[in-house]
Amino acid sequence: MTIASGVAASAGSRMYAYEFKWDGYRAVMRVAADGTTRLTSRNDKDFTNRFPILADAMGDALEGRQAVLDGEIVALDARGRPDFGLLQNYAGGEVPVAYFVFDVLQLGEDRLLDEPYERRRAVLEGIEPPDKNLVAITPSYSHADLSATGMSPADLLDVARERGLEGLLVKTIRSKYVPGRRSPEWIKHPLIQTLEVVVCGWRAGQGRRDGMIGALLLGAHDPDSGDLVYIGDVGTGFTHQALVDAQEKLAPLARKTSPFAGEVPRDRAKNAKWVTPKLVGEVVYRQFTPREHRLRHTAWRGWRPDKNPVDVQIPRNG
């Protein structure tokens, strides 16, 4: 089934809502009653100091109410589109960042985790951020919204493609919020194939990369056994600075033995430098072989500090 037909398959039901998929860091924004704000990833990594411009972005919009919001921190290019590469290299000031909110878990004393998606969206859409360049409530399109404009979910996917976005998220309107894990009632329809990977080692490069990283060795957890297994490597998609930064990140994690539960192909393991599997990255790939569980034709996208290595699994449909 193609992506477009997969989205279209959900068009026959009025039980779905459709959102654009943003290319950023997933983060929860916690705003105290006094306005103190903390941004954290799903694995509780603090983003507040890294993105200080977002720490006061809600201002007086909540009128003294505490709130817990879910969304994506994105960096925007010159056309105002999310750019994951810009986010990777964000150092403040030069590149605009924003927080795109798509869910609300608490507002005041009203805890919303067990409320259906459509109720949470109604509460969320009642919030008016003071500066929409810093905090934006992302749009959600119901079946009725699309039908009223003569559009289908597949048409909305075409809009995402034209705007250079990642794709769509399809959400069941009666779905509850599931903290700490992926909900089976939130279905991704990406336009490009990406995969989160655990970085487990590297091999030295040659030629212009002599003395530097030539390729990263990648792993993911078997969803049944929990074992960390080798799924391939990636040697393209890096800038020179990205390679320097990667080497600095991995140096403190060096270890003598492979972190994988099973064997690594001899040609891949030869002269490998192993690291403790604490860092998550993301790759673009063309194929994932179902029997070997191997990535083919990979390119590096960047680090995912918002992800926890223990949550990175081999795709069940891989």
C-alpha positions in Angstrom: 0.0 0.0 0.0 1.3 3.4 -0.9 1.4 6.4 1.5 -1.3 8.2 -0.4 -3.6 5.1 -0.5 -2.9 4.5 3.2 -4.1 8.0 4.1 -7.0 7.6 1.7 -8.0 4.4 3.5 -8.9 6.4 6.6 -11.0 8.8 4.6 -14.0 6.6 4.8 -14.4 7.2 8.5 -15.4 10.3 10.3 -13.4 9.1 13.4 -10.1 10.6 12.3 -8.4 14.0 12.4 -5.4 15.0 10.4 -2.4 17.1 11.4 0.8 18.0 9.6 3.9 16.3 10.8 6.5 18.8 11.9 10.3 18.3 11.6 11.6 19.1 15.0 12.2 18.0 18.6 9.2 16.6 20.4 8.9 18.5 23.7 6.5 19.0 26.6 6.1 22.6 27.9 5.2 22.8 31.6 4.0 26.3 32.6 3.6 26.9 36.4 0.9 29.3 37.8 3.5 32.0 38.2 4.6 31.6 34.5 7.8 29.7 35.1 8.3 27.5 32.1 10.2 24.3 31.5 10.7 22.5 28.2 11.6 18.8 28.3 11.9 15.9 25.9 10.0 12.7 26.3 13.1 11.2 28.0 13.1 14.2 30.4 16.1 16.0 28.7 15.9 19.7 29.6 15.6 22.0 26.6 14.8 25.1 28.5 18.4 26.6 28.5 19.0 25.5 25.0 15.9 27.4 23.7 15.6 30.3 26.2 13.5 32.4 23.9 10.7 29.9 24.4 10.8 30.0 28.2 8.6 33.1 28.5 6.7 32.7 25.2 3.3 32.1 26.8 3.4 35.4 28.7 0.0 36.1 30.3 -1.9 33.9 27.8 -2.8 31.4 30.5 -4.1 34.0 33.0 -2.3 32.4 36.0 -3.3 28.9 35.2 -0.8 26.1 35.1 -0.6 24.1 31.9 1.1 21.1 30.3 1.4 21.2 26.5 2.8 18.8 24.0 4.4 19.9 20.7 7.5 20.2 18.6 10.4 22.7 18.8 11.2 23.6 15.3 13.8 25.8 13.5 12.4 27.8 10.6 14.1 28.5 7.3 13.9 31.7 5.2 10.4 30.6 3.9 9.2 29.9 7.4 9.3 26.1 7.0 10.6 23.7 9.6 14.2 22.6 8.8 15.7 19.8 10.9 19.2 20.6 9.8 18.9 24.2 11.1 17.6 22.8 14.4 20.7 20.5 14.7 23.0 23.5 14.5 20.9 26.0 16.5 23.0 28.3 18.6 20.4 31.1 19.2 19.8 34.4 17.6 20.4 33.8 13.9 17.8 31.1 13.3 14.2 31.6 14.4 12.7 28.8 16.5 9.1 28.2 17.5 7.1 25.8 19.6 4.3 24.2 17.6 1.7 22.9 20.0 -0.6 20.0 19.0 -2.0 18.8 22.4 -2.8 19.9 25.9 -2.6 17.6 28.9 -3.6 19.9 31.6 -5.0 23.4 31.9 -5.5 24.9 35.4 -6.9 22.1 37.5 -8.4 20.4 34.5 -6.4 17.2 33.8 -7.0 16.0 30.2 -5.0 12.8 29.8 -8.1 10.7 29.7 -10.2 13.0 27.7 -10.8 12.2 24.0 -8.7 13.9 21.4 -11.6 16.1 20.1 -12.1 17.5 23.7 -8.4 18.2 24.2 -8.3 20.0 20.8 -11.3 22.2 21.8 -9.4 23.2 25.0 -6.2 23.8 23.1 -7.9 26.0 20.5 -9.1 28.2 23.3 -5.5 29.2 24.2 -4.3 32.4 22.4 -0.5 32.6 22.5 0.7 36.2 22.6 3.3 35.8 19.9 2.4 33.3 17.2 5.9 33.5 15.8 7.1 31.8 19.0 4.2 29.6 20.0 1.6 28.4 17.4 -1.4 26.1 17.9 -1.0 23.7 14.9 -4.1 23.1 12.8 -6.2 19.9 13.0 -8.5 18.9 10.1 -11.5 16.8 10.7 -13.2 14.7 8.0 -15.9 17.4 7.8 -13.3 20.2 7.5 -11.8 18.5 4.5 -15.1 17.6 2.9 -16.3 21.2 3.2 -13.4 22.4 1.1 -13.7 19.5 -1.4 -10.4 17.9 -0.2 -9.5 14.4 0.8 -6.8 13.2 3.2 -4.7 12.4 0.2 -5.1 16.0 -1.0 -3.8 17.2 2.4 -0.8 14.9 2.0 -0.1 16.7 -1.3 -0.2 20.0 0.5 2.4 18.7 2.9 4.5 17.6 0.0 4.2 21.0 -1.7 5.2 22.8 1.5 8.2 20.6 2.1 6.7 19.1 5.3 7.3 15.6 6.7 3.9 14.2 6.1 0.7 13.7 8.1 -0.4 12.3 11.5 -3.8 10.7 11.5 -5.4 10.6 15.0 -8.6 8.9 16.2 -10.8 11.6 17.5 -11.8 9.5 20.6 -8.2 8.6 21.4 -6.9 9.3 24.9 -3.4 10.7 25.5 -0.9 7.9 26.1 2.1 9.4 28.0 5.6 8.0 27.5 4.9 5.7 24.5 3.5 5.8 21.0 -0.2 5.5 20.8 -1.5 2.9 18.2 -4.3 5.4 17.5 -1.8 8.0 16.2 -0.7 6.8 12.8 2.2 8.4 10.9 2.1 8.9 7.1 5.6 10.3 6.3 6.6 11.5 2.9 10.2 10.4 3.5 11.3 7.2 5.3 13.2 8.0 8.4 14.3 5.8 11.3 15.6 6.5 14.8 18.8 4.6 15.5 21.1 3.9 18.4 24.7 4.8 17.7 26.8 1.9 18.8 30.2 2.5 17.2 32.1 3.9 14.3 34.7 3.0 11.7 37.5 5.3 10.6 37.4 7.0 7.3 39.9 7.1 4.5 41.1 9.8 2.1 39.6 13.2 3.0 38.1 11.5 6.1 41.4 10.0 7.3 41.5 10.1 11.1 37.8 11.0 11.2 34.6 9.0 11.3 33.9 7.2 8.1 30.6 5.6 9.1 28.5 5.1 12.2 27.4 1.6 13.3 23.7 1.6 14.1 21.4 -0.5 16.3 17.8 -0.9 17.4 16.1 -3.1 19.9 14.3 -6.3 19.0 10.7 -5.6 20.0 10.2 -9.1 21.3 13.5 -9.9 23.1 14.6 -6.4 23.9 18.1 -7.2 22.5 20.1 -4.4 20.9 20.9 -5.7 17.4 23.0 -4.3 14.5 20.8 -2.9 11.7 23.4 -1.2 9.4 25.6 1.8 9.2 25.6 5.3 7.7 28.5 7.2 6.1 26.8 9.9 4.0 24.8 13.0 4.8 27.5 14.5 7.1 29.1 17.9 6.9 32.7 18.3 8.0 31.5 20.0 11.2 28.9 17.3 11.8 31.7 14.7 11.7 33.8 16.8 14.2 30.9 17.2 16.5 30.1 13.4 16.3 33.6 12.5 17.2 33.4 14.8 20.2 30.1 13.3 21.3 31.3 9.7 21.0 34.8 10.0 22.5 33.6 10.0 26.2 31.5 6.9 25.4 34.3 4.7 24.1 34.3 1.0 25.2 36.3 -2.0 24.3 33.5 -4.4 23.4 30.6 -4.4 21.1 27.3 -3.4 22.7 25.3 -5.6 20.3 23.6 -8.7 21.6 24.6 -10.7 18.5 27.3 -10.8 15.8 28.1 -7.9 13.6 29.2 -8.8 10.0 33.0 -9.2 10.0 33.6 -6.5 7.4 31.6 -4.0 9.4 33.1 -4.9 12.8 36.7 -4.9 11.5 38.6 -2.1 13.3 35.4 -0.7 14.7 35.5 1.7 17.6 32.7 0.7 20.0 30.7 3.1 22.2 28.2 2.8 25.0 24.8 3.0 23.3 23.5 6.2 25.0 22.9 8.4 21.9 20.1 8.4 19.4 20.3 9.6 15.8 18.0 9.6 12.8 18.7 8.5 9.3 16.9 8.6 5.9 16.8 5.3 4.2 15.5 3.7 1.0 15.0 0.1 2.1 14.8 -1.9 5.3 15.2 -5.6 4.6 12.6 -7.8 6.3 14.7 -10.9 7.0 18.1 -9.4 7.8 16.7 -6.3 9.4 19.2 -4.1 7.5 19.0 -0.5 6.4 20.0 0.1 2.8 21.0 3.4 1.2 21.1 5.5 4.3 21.9 9.1 4.9 22.4 10.9 8.2 19.8 13.4 9.3 21.1 14.3 12.8 21.0 13.7 16.5 17.8 13.1 18.4 18.4 14.3 22.0 14.6 14.1 22.5 14.6 10.3 22.2 15.6 7.6 24.6 17.8 4.7 23.3 15.6 2.1 25.0 12.6 3.2 23.0 14.4 2.7 19.6 13.0 -0.5 18.1 13.2 -2.4 14.9 10.1 -1.6 12.8 7.7 -4.5 13.2 6.8 -4.2 9.5 10.6 -4.2 8.6 
